[in-house]
Amino acid sequence: MTKAVFYHAGCPVCADAEQVVLEYLDKSKIDTEIVHLGTDGNRIEEAERVGVKSVPALVIDDKVYHINYGASLEDVKKG
């Protein structure tokens, strides 16, 4: 099964993207983890390491898909 990680910061853009994007992923093929960087700040470094520049972002098979633009990771760090 493919692993996907959806990174977000809880903003309205992120919440909307989470609902829309994750609704269309085939749950029988993709195991999705949702990471709220606003409350799980220790995972920001991980997000940067895989190439996330802004949230919301979806990472599947080490490919980063930036969805819309909610906040840069620099803004999330400032929290």
mmCIF file of the N, C-alpha and C atoms, coordinates in Angstrom:
data_MODEL
# 
_entry.id   MODEL 
# 
loop_
_atom_site.group_PDB 
_atom_site.id 
_atom_site.type_symbol 
_atom_site.label_atom_id 
_atom_site.label_alt_id 
_atom_site.label_comp_id 
_atom_site.label_asym_id 
_atom_site.label_entity_id 
_atom_site.label_seq_id 
_atom_site.pdbx_PDB_ins_code 
_atom_site.Cartn_x 
_atom_site.Cartn_y 
_atom_site.Cartn_z 
_atom_site.occupancy 
_atom_site.B_iso_or_equiv 
_atom_site.pdbx_formal_charge 
_atom_site.auth_seq_id 
_atom_site.auth_comp_id 
_atom_site.auth_asym_id 
_atom_site.auth_atom_id 
_atom_site.pdbx_PDB_model_num 
ATOM 1   N N  . MET A 1 1  ? 0.848   -1.179 0.000  1.00 0.00 ? 1  MET A N  1 
ATOM 2   C CA . MET A 1 1  ? 0.000   0.000  0.000  1.00 0.00 ? 1  MET A CA 1 
ATOM 3   C C  . MET A 1 1  ? 0.894   1.242  0.000  1.00 0.00 ? 1  MET A C  1 
ATOM 4   N N  . THR A 1 2  ? 0.489   2.232  -0.753 1.00 0.00 ? 2  THR A N  1 
ATOM 5   C CA . THR A 1 2  ? 1.209   3.494  -0.845 1.00 0.00 ? 2  THR A CA 1 
ATOM 6   C C  . THR A 1 2  ? 0.935   4.328  0.393  1.00 0.00 ? 2  THR A C  1 
ATOM 7   N N  . LYS A 1 3  ? 1.972   4.999  0.887  1.00 0.00 ? 3  LYS A N  1 
ATOM 8   C CA . LYS A 1 3  ? 1.864   5.874  2.060  1.00 0.00 ? 3  LYS A CA 1 
ATOM 9   C C  . LYS A 1 3  ? 1.809   7.316  1.583  1.00 0.00 ? 3  LYS A C  1 
ATOM 10  N N  . ALA A 1 4  ? 0.878   8.073  2.129  1.00 0.00 ? 4  ALA A N  1 
ATOM 11  C CA . ALA A 1 4  ? 0.764   9.500  1.834  1.00 0.00 ? 4  ALA A CA 1 
ATOM 12  C C  . ALA A 1 4  ? 0.727   10.258 3.150  1.00 0.00 ? 4  ALA A C  1 
ATOM 13  N N  . VAL A 1 5  ? 1.322   11.438 3.154  1.00 0.00 ? 5  VAL A N  1 
ATOM 14  C CA . VAL A 1 5  ? 1.280   12.301 4.332  1.00 0.00 ? 5  VAL A CA 1 
ATOM 15  C C  . VAL A 1 5  ? 0.726   13.650 3.890  1.00 0.00 ? 5  VAL A C  1 
ATOM 16  N N  . PHE A 1 6  ? -0.324  14.092 4.570  1.00 0.00 ? 6  PHE A N  1 
ATOM 17  C CA . PHE A 1 6  ? -0.940  15.388 4.296  1.00 0.00 ? 6  PHE A CA 1 
ATOM 18  C C  . PHE A 1 6  ? -0.526  16.330 5.418  1.00 0.00 ? 6  PHE A C  1 
ATOM 19  N N  . TYR A 1 7  ? 0.297   17.335 5.086  1.00 0.00 ? 7  TYR A N  1 
ATOM 20  C CA . TYR A 1 7  ? 0.768   18.317 6.063  1.00 0.00 ? 7  TYR A CA 1 
ATOM 21  C C  . TYR A 1 7  ? -0.108  19.561 5.976  1.00 0.00 ? 7  TYR A C  1 
ATOM 22  N N  . HIS A 1 8  ? -0.510  20.069 7.137  1.00 0.00 ? 8  HIS A N  1 
ATOM 23  C CA . HIS A 1 8  ? -1.286  21.306 7.158  1.00 0.00 ? 8  HIS A CA 1 
ATOM 24  C C  . HIS A 1 8  ? -1.035  22.032 8.478  1.00 0.00 ? 8  HIS A C  1 
ATOM 25  N N  . ALA A 1 9  ? -1.592  23.238 8.575  1.00 0.00 ? 9  ALA A N  1 
ATOM 26  C CA . ALA A 1 9  ? -1.383  24.040 9.784  1.00 0.00 ? 9  ALA A CA 1 
ATOM 27  C C  . ALA A 1 9  ? -2.698  24.452 10.431 1.00 0.00 ? 9  ALA A C  1 
ATOM 28  N N  . GLY A 1 10 ? -3.800  23.892 9.966  1.00 0.00 ? 10 GLY A N  1 
ATOM 29  C CA . GLY A 1 10 ? -5.086  24.171 10.590 1.00 0.00 ? 10 GLY A CA 1 
ATOM 30  C C  . GLY A 1 10 ? -5.811  25.401 10.087 1.00 0.00 ? 10 GLY A C  1 
ATOM 31  N N  . CYS A 1 11 ? -5.235  26.107 9.129  1.00 0.00 ? 11 CYS A N  1 
ATOM 32  C CA . CYS A 1 11 ? -5.878  27.316 8.605  1.00 0.00 ? 11 CYS A CA 1 
ATOM 33  C C  . CYS A 1 11 ? -7.083  26.915 7.741  1.00 0.00 ? 11 CYS A C  1 
ATOM 34  N N  . PRO A 1 12 ? -7.962  27.853 7.417  1.00 0.00 ? 12 PRO A N  1 
ATOM 35  C CA . PRO A 1 12 ? -9.134  27.528 6.591  1.00 0.00 ? 12 PRO A CA 1 
ATOM 36  C C  . PRO A 1 12 ? -8.777  26.929 5.226  1.00 0.00 ? 12 PRO A C  1 
ATOM 37  N N  . VAL A 1 13 ? -7.720  27.424 4.592  1.00 0.00 ? 13 VAL A N  1 
ATOM 38  C CA . VAL A 1 13 ? -7.293  26.879 3.300  1.00 0.00 ? 13 VAL A CA 1 
ATOM 39  C C  . VAL A 1 13 ? -6.887  25.420 3.467  1.00 0.00 ? 13 VAL A C  1 
ATOM 40  N N  . CYS A 1 14 ? -6.144  25.133 4.544  1.00 0.00 ? 14 CYS A N  1 
ATOM 41  C CA . CYS A 1 14 ? -5.694  23.767 4.802  1.00 0.00 ? 14 CYS A CA 1 
ATOM 42  C C  . CYS A 1 14 ? -6.869  22.839 5.102  1.00 0.00 ? 14 CYS A C  1 
ATOM 43  N N  . ALA A 1 15 ? -7.790  23.304 5.912  1.00 0.00 ? 15 ALA A N  1 
ATOM 44  C CA . ALA A 1 15 ? -8.949  22.483 6.279  1.00 0.00 ? 15 ALA A CA 1 
ATOM 45  C C  . ALA A 1 15 ? -9.781  22.152 5.050  1.00 0.00 ? 15 ALA A C  1 
ATOM 46  N N  . ASP A 1 16 ? -9.979  23.132 4.179  1.00 0.00 ? 16 ASP A N  1 
ATOM 47  C CA . ASP A 1 16 ? -10.741 22.899 2.953  1.00 0.00 ? 16 ASP A CA 1 
ATOM 48  C C  . ASP A 1 16 ? -10.010 21.909 2.047  1.00 0.00 ? 16 ASP A C  1 
ATOM 49  N N  . ALA A 1 17 ? -8.705  22.092 1.892  1.00 0.00 ? 17 ALA A N  1 
ATOM 50  C CA . ALA A 1 17 ? -7.914  21.195 1.048  1.00 0.00 ? 17 ALA A CA 1 
ATOM 51  C C  . ALA A 1 17 ? -7.951  19.770 1.595  1.00 0.00 ? 17 ALA A C  1 
ATOM 52  N N  . GLU A 1 18 ? -7.867  19.637 2.905  1.00 0.00 ? 18 GLU A N  1 
ATOM 53  C CA . GLU A 1 18 ? -7.910  18.303 3.518  1.00 0.00 ? 18 GLU A CA 1 
ATOM 54  C C  . GLU A 1 18 ? -9.209  17.591 3.149  1.00 0.00 ? 18 GLU A C  1 
ATOM 55  N N  . GLN A 1 19 ? -10.314 18.277 3.291  1.00 0.00 ? 19 GLN A N  1 
ATOM 56  C CA . GLN A 1 19 ? -11.612 17.660 2.983  1.00 0.00 ? 19 GLN A CA 1 
ATOM 57  C C  . GLN A 1 19 ? -11.714 17.281 1.509  1.00 0.00 ? 19 GLN A C  1 
ATOM 58  N N  . VAL A 1 20 ? -11.347 18.190 0.634  1.00 0.00 ? 20 VAL A N  1 
ATOM 59  C CA . VAL A 1 20 ? -11.513 17.969 -0.803 1.00 0.00 ? 20 VAL A CA 1 
ATOM 60  C C  . VAL A 1 20 ? -10.541 16.918 -1.328 1.00 0.00 ? 20 VAL A C  1 
ATOM 61  N N  . VAL A 1 21 ? -9.257  17.079 -1.034 1.00 0.00 ? 21 VAL A N  1 
ATOM 62  C CA . VAL A 1 21 ? -8.242  16.188 -1.596 1.00 0.00 ? 21 VAL A CA 1 
ATOM 63  C C  . VAL A 1 21 ? -8.365  14.783 -1.022 1.00 0.00 ? 21 VAL A C  1 
ATOM 64  N N  . LEU A 1 22 ? -8.450  14.660 0.284  1.00 0.00 ? 22 LEU A N  1 
ATOM 65  C CA . LEU A 1 22 ? -8.457  13.336 0.895  1.00 0.00 ? 22 LEU A CA 1 
ATOM 66  C C  . LEU A 1 22 ? -9.721  12.551 0.566  1.00 0.00 ? 22 LEU A C  1 
ATOM 67  N N  . GLU A 1 23 ? -10.781 13.250 0.247  1.00 0.00 ? 23 GLU A N  1 
ATOM 68  C CA . GLU A 1 23 ? -12.023 12.575 -0.146 1.00 0.00 ? 23 GLU A CA 1 
ATOM 69  C C  . GLU A 1 23 ? -11.824 11.768 -1.425 1.00 0.00 ? 23 GLU A C  1 
ATOM 70  N N  . TYR A 1 24 ? -10.921 12.224 -2.305 1.00 0.00 ? 24 TYR A N  1 
ATOM 71  C CA . TYR A 1 24 ? -10.737 11.586 -3.590 1.00 0.00 ? 24 TYR A CA 1 
ATOM 72  C C  . TYR A 1 24 ? -9.632  10.538 -3.627 1.00 0.00 ? 24 TYR A C  1 
ATOM 73  N N  . LEU A 1 25 ? -8.880  10.384 -2.551 1.00 0.00 ? 25 LEU A N  1 
ATOM 74  C CA . LEU A 1 25 ? -7.844  9.352  -2.525 1.00 0.00 ? 25 LEU A CA 1 
ATOM 75  C C  . LEU A 1 25 ? -8.486  7.999  -2.273 1.00 0.00 ? 25 LEU A C  1 
ATOM 76  N N  . ASP A 1 26 ? -8.053  6.995  -2.996 1.00 0.00 ? 26 ASP A N  1 
ATOM 77  C CA . ASP A 1 26 ? -8.582  5.643  -2.858 1.00 0.00 ? 26 ASP A CA 1 
ATOM 78  C C  . ASP A 1 26 ? -7.998  5.015  -1.589 1.00 0.00 ? 26 ASP A C  1 
ATOM 79  N N  . LYS A 1 27 ? -8.812  4.925  -0.561 1.00 0.00 ? 27 LYS A N  1 
ATOM 80  C CA . LYS A 1 27 ? -8.353  4.421  0.736  1.00 0.00 ? 27 LYS A CA 1 
ATOM 81  C C  . LYS A 1 27 ? -7.931  2.951  0.691  1.00 0.00 ? 27 LYS A C  1 
ATOM 82  N N  . SER A 1 28 ? -8.327  2.236  -0.347 1.00 0.00 ? 28 SER A N  1 
ATOM 83  C CA . SER A 1 28 ? -7.892  0.845  -0.479 1.00 0.00 ? 28 SER A CA 1 
ATOM 84  C C  . SER A 1 28 ? -6.486  0.754  -1.063 1.00 0.00 ? 28 SER A C  1 
ATOM 85  N N  . LYS A 1 29 ? -5.974  1.873  -1.607 1.00 0.00 ? 29 LYS A N  1 
ATOM 86  C CA . LYS A 1 29 ? -4.644  1.886  -2.213 1.00 0.00 ? 29 LYS A CA 1 
ATOM 87  C C  . LYS A 1 29 ? -3.658  2.801  -1.500 1.00 0.00 ? 29 LYS A C  1 
ATOM 88  N N  . ILE A 1 30 ? -4.178  3.779  -0.760 1.00 0.00 ? 30 ILE A N  1 
ATOM 89  C CA . ILE A 1 30 ? -3.315  4.781  -0.140 1.00 0.00 ? 30 ILE A CA 1 
ATOM 90  C C  . ILE A 1 30 ? -3.616  4.891  1.351  1.00 0.00 ? 30 ILE A C  1 
ATOM 91  N N  . ASP A 1 31 ? -2.580  4.698  2.161  1.00 0.00 ? 31 ASP A N  1 
ATOM 92  C CA . ASP A 1 31 ? -2.669  4.882  3.609  1.00 0.00 ? 31 ASP A CA 1 
ATOM 93  C C  . ASP A 1 31 ? -2.242  6.320  3.894  1.00 0.00 ? 31 ASP A C  1 
ATOM 94  N N  . THR A 1 32 ? -3.179  7.146  4.352  1.00 0.00 ? 32 THR A N  1 
ATOM 95  C CA . THR A 1 32 ? -2.913  8.572  4.530  1.00 0.00 ? 32 THR A CA 1 
ATOM 96  C C  . THR A 1 32 ? -2.766  8.936  5.997  1.00 0.00 ? 32 THR A C  1 
ATOM 97  N N  . GLU A 1 33 ? -1.693  9.660  6.293  1.00 0.00 ? 33 GLU A N  1 
ATOM 98  C CA . GLU A 1 33 ? -1.467  10.218 7.629  1.00 0.00 ? 33 GLU A CA 1 
ATOM 99  C C  . GLU A 1 33 ? -1.659  11.724 7.526  1.00 0.00 ? 33 GLU A C  1 
ATOM 100 N N  . ILE A 1 34 ? -2.376  12.287 8.476  1.00 0.00 ? 34 ILE A N  1 
ATOM 101 C CA . ILE A 1 34 ? -2.594  13.728 8.510  1.00 0.00 ? 34 ILE A CA 1 
ATOM 102 C C  . ILE A 1 34 ? -1.735  14.314 9.610  1.00 0.00 ? 34 ILE A C  1 
ATOM 103 N N  . VAL A 1 35 ? -0.907  15.299 9.262  1.00 0.00 ? 35 VAL A N  1 
ATOM 104 C CA . VAL A 1 35 ? 0.004   15.928 10.218 1.00 0.00 ? 35 VAL A CA 1 
ATOM 105 C C  . VAL A 1 35 ? -0.345  17.407 10.332 1.00 0.00 ? 35 VAL A C  1 
ATOM 106 N N  . HIS A 1 36 ? -0.797  17.809 11.512 1.00 0.00 ? 36 HIS A N  1 
ATOM 107 C CA . HIS A 1 36 ? -1.132  19.211 11.805 1.00 0.00 ? 36 HIS A CA 1 
ATOM 108 C C  . HIS A 1 36 ? 0.122   19.850 12.386 1.00 0.00 ? 36 HIS A C  1 
ATOM 109 N N  . LEU A 1 37 ? 0.831   20.621 11.573 1.00 0.00 ? 37 LEU A N  1 
ATOM 110 C CA . LEU A 1 37 ? 2.102   21.207 12.007 1.00 0.00 ? 37 LEU A CA 1 
ATOM 111 C C  . LEU A 1 37 ? 1.923   22.298 13.052 1.00 0.00 ? 37 LEU A C  1 
ATOM 112 N N  . GLY A 1 38 ? 0.726   22.831 13.174 1.00 0.00 ? 38 GLY A N  1 
ATOM 113 C CA . GLY A 1 38 ? 0.470   23.831 14.210 1.00 0.00 ? 38 GLY A CA 1 
ATOM 114 C C  . GLY A 1 38 ? 0.479   23.223 15.603 1.00 0.00 ? 38 GLY A C  1 
ATOM 115 N N  . THR A 1 39 ? 0.054   21.972 15.704 1.00 0.00 ? 39 THR A N  1 
ATOM 116 C CA . THR A 1 39 ? 0.029   21.307 17.012 1.00 0.00 ? 39 THR A CA 1 
ATOM 117 C C  . THR A 1 39 ? 1.121   20.254 17.148 1.00 0.00 ? 39 THR A C  1 
ATOM 118 N N  . ASP A 1 40 ? 1.721   19.868 16.041 1.00 0.00 ? 40 ASP A N  1 
ATOM 119 C CA . ASP A 1 40 ? 2.782   18.862 16.055 1.00 0.00 ? 40 ASP A CA 1 
ATOM 120 C C  . ASP A 1 40 ? 4.039   19.463 15.429 1.00 0.00 ? 40 ASP A C  1 
ATOM 121 N N  . GLY A 1 41 ? 4.484   20.566 16.024 1.00 0.00 ? 41 GLY A N  1 
ATOM 122 C CA . GLY A 1 41 ? 5.604   21.334 15.494 1.00 0.00 ? 41 GLY A CA 1 
ATOM 123 C C  . GLY A 1 41 ? 6.908   20.568 15.363 1.00 0.00 ? 41 GLY A C  1 
ATOM 124 N N  . ASN A 1 42 ? 7.057   19.492 16.119 1.00 0.00 ? 42 ASN A N  1 
ATOM 125 C CA . ASN A 1 42 ? 8.295   18.716 16.024 1.00 0.00 ? 42 ASN A CA 1 
ATOM 126 C C  . ASN A 1 42 ? 8.402   17.998 14.671 1.00 0.00 ? 42 ASN A C  1 
ATOM 127 N N  . ARG A 1 43 ? 7.353   18.039 13.856 1.00 0.00 ? 43 ARG A N  1 
ATOM 128 C CA . ARG A 1 43 ? 7.398   17.390 12.546 1.00 0.00 ? 43 ARG A CA 1 
ATOM 129 C C  . ARG A 1 43 ? 7.698   18.377 11.410 1.00 0.00 ? 43 ARG A C  1 
ATOM 130 N N  . ILE A 1 44 ? 7.909   19.653 11.753 1.00 0.00 ? 44 ILE A N  1 
ATOM 131 C CA . ILE A 1 44 ? 8.229   20.655 10.727 1.00 0.00 ? 44 ILE A CA 1 
ATOM 132 C C  . ILE A 1 44 ? 9.530   20.294 10.025 1.00 0.00 ? 44 ILE A C  1 
ATOM 133 N N  . GLU A 1 45 ? 10.531  19.889 10.778 1.00 0.00 ? 45 GLU A N  1 
ATOM 134 C CA . GLU A 1 45 ? 11.826  19.529 10.185 1.00 0.00 ? 45 GLU A CA 1 
ATOM 135 C C  . GLU A 1 45 ? 11.656  18.365 9.200  1.00 0.00 ? 45 GLU A C  1 
ATOM 136 N N  . GLU A 1 46 ? 10.848  17.406 9.571  1.00 0.00 ? 46 GLU A N  1 
ATOM 137 C CA . GLU A 1 46 ? 10.547  16.272 8.684  1.00 0.00 ? 46 GLU A CA 1 
ATOM 138 C C  . GLU A 1 46 ? 9.917   16.771 7.379  1.00 0.00 ? 46 GLU A C  1 
ATOM 139 N N  . ALA A 1 47 ? 8.944   17.673 7.491  1.00 0.00 ? 47 ALA A N  1 
ATOM 140 C CA . ALA A 1 47 ? 8.276   18.220 6.312  1.00 0.00 ? 47 ALA A CA 1 
ATOM 141 C C  . ALA A 1 47 ? 9.290   18.934 5.415  1.00 0.00 ? 47 ALA A C  1 
ATOM 142 N N  . GLU A 1 48 ? 10.171  19.708 6.007  1.00 0.00 ? 48 GLU A N  1 
ATOM 143 C CA . GLU A 1 48 ? 11.206  20.404 5.227  1.00 0.00 ? 48 GLU A CA 1 
ATOM 144 C C  . GLU A 1 48 ? 12.117  19.406 4.533  1.00 0.00 ? 48 GLU A C  1 
ATOM 145 N N  . ARG A 1 49 ? 12.496  18.366 5.228  1.00 0.00 ? 49 ARG A N  1 
ATOM 146 C CA . ARG A 1 49 ? 13.417  17.360 4.696  1.00 0.00 ? 49 ARG A CA 1 
ATOM 147 C C  . ARG A 1 49 ? 12.841  16.684 3.441  1.00 0.00 ? 49 ARG A C  1 
ATOM 148 N N  . VAL A 1 50 ? 11.527  16.473 3.411  1.00 0.00 ? 50 VAL A N  1 
ATOM 149 C CA . VAL A 1 50 ? 10.930  15.820 2.236  1.00 0.00 ? 50 VAL A CA 1 
ATOM 150 C C  . VAL A 1 50 ? 10.580  16.807 1.127  1.00 0.00 ? 50 VAL A C  1 
ATOM 151 N N  . GLY A 1 51 ? 10.760  18.111 1.381  1.00 0.00 ? 51 GLY A N  1 
ATOM 152 C CA . GLY A 1 51 ? 10.585  19.113 0.331  1.00 0.00 ? 51 GLY A CA 1 
ATOM 153 C C  . GLY A 1 51 ? 9.358   19.993 0.439  1.00 0.00 ? 51 GLY A C  1 
ATOM 154 N N  . VAL A 1 52 ? 8.639   19.914 1.550  1.00 0.00 ? 52 VAL A N  1 
ATOM 155 C CA . VAL A 1 52 ? 7.468   20.771 1.729  1.00 0.00 ? 52 VAL A CA 1 
ATOM 156 C C  . VAL A 1 52 ? 7.934   22.212 1.943  1.00 0.00 ? 52 VAL A C  1 
ATOM 157 N N  . LYS A 1 53 ? 7.374   23.135 1.177  1.00 0.00 ? 53 LYS A N  1 
ATOM 158 C CA . LYS A 1 53 ? 7.709   24.559 1.290  1.00 0.00 ? 53 LYS A CA 1 
ATOM 159 C C  . LYS A 1 53 ? 6.572   25.366 1.893  1.00 0.00 ? 53 LYS A C  1 
ATOM 160 N N  . SER A 1 54 ? 5.350   24.869 1.691  1.00 0.00 ? 54 SER A N  1 
ATOM 161 C CA . SER A 1 54 ? 4.170   25.553 2.213  1.00 0.00 ? 54 SER A CA 1 
ATOM 162 C C  . SER A 1 54 ? 3.094   24.504 2.471  1.00 0.00 ? 54 SER A C  1 
ATOM 163 N N  . VAL A 1 55 ? 2.120   24.912 3.255  1.00 0.00 ? 55 VAL A N  1 
ATOM 164 C CA . VAL A 1 55 ? 0.997   24.017 3.539  1.00 0.00 ? 55 VAL A CA 1 
ATOM 165 C C  . VAL A 1 55 ? -0.278  24.660 3.033  1.00 0.00 ? 55 VAL A C  1 
ATOM 166 N N  . PRO A 1 56 ? -1.230  23.872 2.634  1.00 0.00 ? 56 PRO A N  1 
ATOM 167 C CA . PRO A 1 56 ? -1.297  22.417 2.691  1.00 0.00 ? 56 PRO A CA 1 
ATOM 168 C C  . PRO A 1 56 ? -0.438  21.761 1.613  1.00 0.00 ? 56 PRO A C  1 
ATOM 169 N N  . ALA A 1 57 ? 0.086   20.585 1.943  1.00 0.00 ? 57 ALA A N  1 
ATOM 170 C CA . ALA A 1 57 ? 0.896   19.818 0.999  1.00 0.00 ? 57 ALA A CA 1 
ATOM 171 C C  . ALA A 1 57 ? 0.636   18.337 1.213  1.00 0.00 ? 57 ALA A C  1 
ATOM 172 N N  . LEU A 1 58 ? 0.665   17.603 0.132  1.00 0.00 ? 58 LEU A N  1 
ATOM 173 C CA . LEU A 1 58 ? 0.476   16.162 0.162  1.00 0.00 ? 58 LEU A CA 1 
ATOM 174 C C  . LEU A 1 58 ? 1.743   15.523 -0.372 1.00 0.00 ? 58 LEU A C  1 
ATOM 175 N N  . VAL A 1 59 ? 2.290   14.571 0.361  1.00 0.00 ? 59 VAL A N  1 
ATOM 176 C CA . VAL A 1 59 ? 3.495   13.864 -0.067 1.00 0.00 ? 59 VAL A CA 1 
ATOM 177 C C  . VAL A 1 59 ? 3.116   12.407 -0.324 1.00 0.00 ? 59 VAL A C  1 
ATOM 178 N N  . ILE A 1 60 ? 3.331   11.974 -1.559 1.00 0.00 ? 60 ILE A N  1 
ATOM 179 C CA . ILE A 1 60 ? 3.067   10.589 -1.962 1.00 0.00 ? 60 ILE A CA 1 
ATOM 180 C C  . ILE A 1 60 ? 4.302   10.081 -2.699 1.00 0.00 ? 60 ILE A C  1 
ATOM 181 N N  . ASP A 1 61 ? 4.824   8.941  -2.258 1.00 0.00 ? 61 ASP A N  1 
ATOM 182 C CA . ASP A 1 61 ? 6.005   8.354  -2.900 1.00 0.00 ? 61 ASP A CA 1 
ATOM 183 C C  . ASP A 1 61 ? 7.135   9.364  -3.048 1.00 0.00 ? 61 ASP A C  1 
ATOM 184 N N  . ASP A 1 62 ? 7.399   10.109 -1.996 1.00 0.00 ? 62 ASP A N  1 
ATOM 185 C CA . ASP A 1 62 ? 8.482   11.102 -1.962 1.00 0.00 ? 62 ASP A CA 1 
ATOM 186 C C  . ASP A 1 62 ? 8.300   12.247 -2.950 1.00 0.00 ? 62 ASP A C  1 
ATOM 187 N N  . LYS A 1 63 ? 7.092   12.432 -3.477 1.00 0.00 ? 63 LYS A N  1 
ATOM 188 C CA . LYS A 1 63 ? 6.798   13.569 -4.343 1.00 0.00 ? 63 LYS A CA 1 
ATOM 189 C C  . LYS A 1 63 ? 5.880   14.504 -3.580 1.00 0.00 ? 63 LYS A C  1 
ATOM 190 N N  . VAL A 1 64 ? 6.218   15.787 -3.609 1.00 0.00 ? 64 VAL A N  1 
ATOM 191 C CA . VAL A 1 64 ? 5.455   16.790 -2.866 1.00 0.00 ? 64 VAL A CA 1 
ATOM 192 C C  . VAL A 1 64 ? 4.492   17.501 -3.812 1.00 0.00 ? 64 VAL A C  1 
ATOM 193 N N  . TYR A 1 65 ? 3.242   17.557 -3.409 1.00 0.00 ? 65 TYR A N  1 
ATOM 194 C CA . TYR A 1 65 ? 2.217   18.266 -4.157 1.00 0.00 ? 65 TYR A CA 1 
ATOM 195 C C  . TYR A 1 65 ? 1.712   19.402 -3.272 1.00 0.00 ? 65 TYR A C  1 
ATOM 196 N N  . HIS A 1 66 ? 2.099   20.626 -3.611 1.00 0.00 ? 66 HIS A N  1 
ATOM 197 C CA . HIS A 1 66 ? 1.637   21.789 -2.863 1.00 0.00 ? 66 HIS A CA 1 
ATOM 198 C C  . HIS A 1 66 ? 0.246   22.141 -3.367 1.00 0.00 ? 66 HIS A C  1 
ATOM 199 N N  . ILE A 1 67 ? -0.686  22.259 -2.444 1.00 0.00 ? 67 ILE A N  1 
ATOM 200 C CA . ILE A 1 67 ? -2.091  22.470 -2.775 1.00 0.00 ? 67 ILE A CA 1 
ATOM 201 C C  . ILE A 1 67 ? -2.475  23.875 -2.338 1.00 0.00 ? 67 ILE A C  1 
ATOM 202 N N  . ASN A 1 68 ? -2.836  24.713 -3.307 1.00 0.00 ? 68 ASN A N  1 
ATOM 203 C CA . ASN A 1 68 ? -3.222  26.076 -2.981 1.00 0.00 ? 68 ASN A CA 1 
ATOM 204 C C  . ASN A 1 68 ? -2.081  26.738 -2.204 1.00 0.00 ? 68 ASN A C  1 
ATOM 205 N N  . TYR A 1 69 ? -2.354  27.691 -1.363 1.00 0.00 ? 69 TYR A N  1 
ATOM 206 C CA . TYR A 1 69 ? -1.313  28.300 -0.532 1.00 0.00 ? 69 TYR A CA 1 
ATOM 207 C C  . TYR A 1 69 ? -1.957  28.809 0.744  1.00 0.00 ? 69 TYR A C  1 
ATOM 208 N N  . GLY A 1 70 ? -1.671  28.118 1.833  1.00 0.00 ? 70 GLY A N  1 
ATOM 209 C CA . GLY A 1 70 ? -2.193  28.518 3.134  1.00 0.00 ? 70 GLY A CA 1 
ATOM 210 C C  . GLY A 1 70 ? -1.162  29.310 3.916  1.00 0.00 ? 70 GLY A C  1 
ATOM 211 N N  . ALA A 1 71 ? 0.046   28.734 4.030  1.00 0.00 ? 71 ALA A N  1 
ATOM 212 C CA . ALA A 1 71 ? 1.125   29.380 4.776  1.00 0.00 ? 71 ALA A CA 1 
ATOM 213 C C  . ALA A 1 71 ? 2.449   28.736 4.412  1.00 0.00 ? 71 ALA A C  1 
ATOM 214 N N  . SER A 1 72 ? 3.509   29.536 4.427  1.00 0.00 ? 72 SER A N  1 
ATOM 215 C CA . SER A 1 72 ? 4.837   28.971 4.228  1.00 0.00 ? 72 SER A CA 1 
ATOM 216 C C  . SER A 1 72 ? 5.260   28.256 5.506  1.00 0.00 ? 72 SER A C  1 
ATOM 217 N N  . LEU A 1 73 ? 6.215   27.345 5.379  1.00 0.00 ? 73 LEU A N  1 
ATOM 218 C CA . LEU A 1 73 ? 6.709   26.676 6.590  1.00 0.00 ? 73 LEU A CA 1 
ATOM 219 C C  . LEU A 1 73 ? 7.385   27.681 7.524  1.00 0.00 ? 73 LEU A C  1 
ATOM 220 N N  . GLU A 1 74 ? 7.958   28.726 6.971  1.00 0.00 ? 74 GLU A N  1 
ATOM 221 C CA . GLU A 1 74 ? 8.560   29.753 7.812  1.00 0.00 ? 74 GLU A CA 1 
ATOM 222 C C  . GLU A 1 74 ? 7.493   30.422 8.687  1.00 0.00 ? 74 GLU A C  1 
ATOM 223 N N  . ASP A 1 75 ? 6.323   30.684 8.102  1.00 0.00 ? 75 ASP A N  1 
ATOM 224 C CA . ASP A 1 75 ? 5.226   31.262 8.889  1.00 0.00 ? 75 ASP A CA 1 
ATOM 225 C C  . ASP A 1 75 ? 4.723   30.290 9.949  1.00 0.00 ? 75 ASP A C  1 
ATOM 226 N N  . VAL A 1 76 ? 4.674   29.011 9.602  1.00 0.00 ? 76 VAL A N  1 
ATOM 227 C CA . VAL A 1 76 ? 4.224   27.999 10.560 1.00 0.00 ? 76 VAL A CA 1 
ATOM 228 C C  . VAL A 1 76 ? 5.191   27.919 11.730 1.00 0.00 ? 76 VAL A C  1 
ATOM 229 N N  . LYS A 1 77 ? 6.484   28.039 11.460 1.00 0.00 ? 77 LYS A N  1 
ATOM 230 C CA . LYS A 1 77 ? 7.498   28.005 12.535 1.00 0.00 ? 77 LYS A CA 1 
ATOM 231 C C  . LYS A 1 77 ? 7.288   29.155 13.523 1.00 0.00 ? 77 LYS A C  1 
ATOM 232 N N  . LYS A 1 78 ? 6.904   30.311 12.986 1.00 0.00 ? 78 LYS A N  1 
ATOM 233 C CA . LYS A 1 78 ? 6.706   31.489 13.850 1.00 0.00 ? 78 LYS A CA 1 
ATOM 234 C C  . LYS A 1 78 ? 5.483   31.313 14.734 1.00 0.00 ? 78 LYS A C  1 
ATOM 235 N N  . GLY A 1 79 ? 4.532   30.470 14.232 1.00 0.00 ? 79 GLY A N  1 
ATOM 236 C CA . GLY A 1 79 ? 3.322   30.086 14.943 1.00 0.00 ? 79 GLY A CA 1 
ATOM 237 C C  . GLY A 1 79 ? 2.603   31.125 15.638 1.00 0.00 ? 79 GLY A C  1 
# 
